[in-house]
Amino acid sequence: MFVRQKQKTQDGIAALTKALETIEMKLHYYNEALEHGTLAVYQEQRSQKLSSILSGNQG
C-alpha cells in the first residue's frame, strides 16, 4: 500500500509540475504579446504625432 501511495504522490507531483510549466509558458507568451501590442500602440501614436507635426498641425 505504501508503494502505491508513493506512486500516486509522484504522479501527482509530475502532473502539477507539467501544469505549472504550461502556465509559465502561457504567461511568457501572453507577456510577449502584451509587450508587442503595447509597442505597436506606442509606435502608432508616434507615427500619428509625427504626421501631425509634418503637416503643420501640432495639436
C-alpha positions, 0 to 999 in steps of 0.5 A: 500500500505504501508503494502505491501511495508513493506512486500516486504522490509522484504522479501527482507531483509530475502532473502539477509540475507539467501544469505549472510549466504550461502556465509559465509558458502561457504567461511568457507568451501572453507577456510577449504579446502584451509587450508587442501590442503595447509597442505597436500602440506606442509606435502608432501614436508616434507615427500619428504625432509625427504626421501631425507635426509634418503637416503643420498641425501640432495639436 
